[in-house]
Amino acid sequence: MAKEYNPQLAEMGAKIVARREELGMTATELAIYVGITSAALSRIENGQSEAKVTTLMKIADILTVPLSYFQSGTAAGASYIPPELLALIPKLKRKAPAEQRKLMQLFASMIDTI
């Protein structure tokens, strides 16, 4: 049964989407690999349903990330990367290499000025 909106579940779902898209995988493909329905995965990715630990373990394995990747805040001692930033990666990949370099230079210069 779907739960009310939960920001931690939404953050976890955004991380799943970002990594799945980074790998060029569709939601249907991931659902099949994990052994759940596309609807169930959609609810997980949208933060409307909490996944079982065993399901998260399968997702982490398929997406080649540690289980701690799904933790809220910092993950496994690594620097925290907001889901919104992770979601930009697939968009960046669709750009031509020259445009990618320009965008990365722009981003780096913005980070340096903050």
C-alpha positions as CSV (number, residue, x, y, z in Angstrom):
1,M,0.0,0.0,0.0
2,A,1.3,3.4,-0.9
3,K,2.3,5.8,1.9
4,E,2.0,9.6,2.1
5,Y,4.8,11.7,0.6
6,N,8.0,11.2,2.6
7,P,11.0,13.4,1.8
8,Q,13.5,10.7,2.7
9,L,11.7,8.2,0.4
10,A,11.6,10.8,-2.3
11,E,15.3,11.4,-1.9
12,M,16.0,7.7,-2.2
13,G,13.8,7.4,-5.2
14,A,15.5,10.3,-6.9
15,K,18.9,8.6,-6.3
16,I,17.5,5.4,-7.9
17,V,16.3,7.3,-10.9
18,A,19.5,9.3,-11.4
19,R,21.7,6.2,-11.2
20,R,19.4,4.2,-13.4
21,E,19.4,6.9,-16.0
22,E,23.1,7.4,-15.7
23,L,23.5,3.7,-16.7
24,G,21.0,4.1,-19.6
25,M,18.5,1.8,-18.0
26,T,14.8,2.1,-18.3
27,A,12.5,1.7,-15.3
28,T,10.9,-1.3,-16.9
29,E,14.3,-3.0,-17.3
30,L,15.2,-2.3,-13.7
31,A,11.9,-3.6,-12.5
32,I,12.4,-6.8,-14.5
33,Y,15.9,-7.3,-13.1
34,V,14.8,-6.7,-9.6
35,G,11.7,-8.9,-9.9
36,I,9.0,-6.3,-9.1
37,T,6.4,-4.7,-11.2
38,S,7.0,-1.4,-13.1
39,A,4.2,0.1,-10.9
40,A,6.0,-0.9,-7.7
41,L,9.3,0.6,-8.9
42,S,7.5,3.7,-10.0
43,R,6.0,4.1,-6.4
44,I,9.5,3.6,-5.0
45,E,11.1,6.1,-7.4
46,N,8.4,8.7,-6.7
47,G,8.8,8.3,-2.9
48,Q,5.3,6.9,-2.5
49,S,6.3,3.5,-1.2
50,E,9.0,2.1,1.0
51,A,11.0,-0.7,-0.6
52,K,11.8,-3.9,1.4
53,V,15.5,-4.2,2.3
54,T,15.9,-7.2,0.0
55,T,14.5,-5.1,-2.9
56,L,16.9,-2.3,-2.1
57,M,19.7,-4.8,-2.0
58,K,18.8,-6.0,-5.4
59,I,18.5,-2.5,-6.8
60,A,21.8,-1.5,-5.3
61,D,23.5,-4.6,-6.8
62,I,22.0,-4.0,-10.3
63,L,22.9,-0.2,-10.2
64,T,26.3,-1.1,-8.9
65,V,26.2,1.1,-5.9
66,P,26.6,0.3,-2.2
67,L,23.4,0.0,-0.1
68,S,24.5,3.1,1.8
69,Y,24.0,5.0,-1.5
70,F,20.4,5.2,-0.6
71,Q,20.9,6.8,2.8
72,S,19.6,10.3,3.4
73,G,22.3,12.9,3.7
74,T,25.9,11.7,3.4
75,A,26.4,8.2,2.0
76,A,29.1,5.9,3.4
77,G,31.5,8.8,4.4
78,A,31.5,10.2,0.9
79,S,30.5,13.7,0.0
80,Y,26.8,14.2,-0.3
81,I,25.6,14.9,-3.8
82,P,22.0,16.2,-4.0
83,P,19.6,14.2,-6.1
84,E,18.9,17.3,-8.2
85,L,22.5,17.4,-9.2
86,L,22.6,13.7,-9.9
87,A,19.5,14.1,-12.1
88,L,21.5,16.6,-14.3
89,I,24.0,13.9,-15.4
90,P,21.8,12.2,-18.0
91,K,21.0,15.6,-19.5
92,L,24.7,16.5,-19.6
93,K,25.4,13.2,-21.4
94,R,23.0,14.1,-24.2
95,K,25.1,17.2,-25.0
96,A,27.9,17.2,-27.5
97,P,31.4,16.8,-26.0
98,A,32.3,20.4,-26.6
99,E,29.1,21.6,-24.9
100,Q,29.8,19.2,-22.0
101,R,33.2,20.8,-21.5
102,K,31.7,24.3,-21.6
103,L,29.0,23.4,-19.1
104,M,31.6,21.7,-16.8
105,Q,33.8,24.8,-17.0
106,L,30.9,27.1,-16.2
107,F,29.8,24.9,-13.3
108,A,33.4,24.8,-11.9
109,S,33.7,28.6,-12.1
110,M,30.4,29.0,-10.3
111,I,31.5,26.6,-7.6
112,D,34.8,28.5,-7.2
113,T,33.0,31.8,-6.7
114,I,30.6,30.6,-4.0
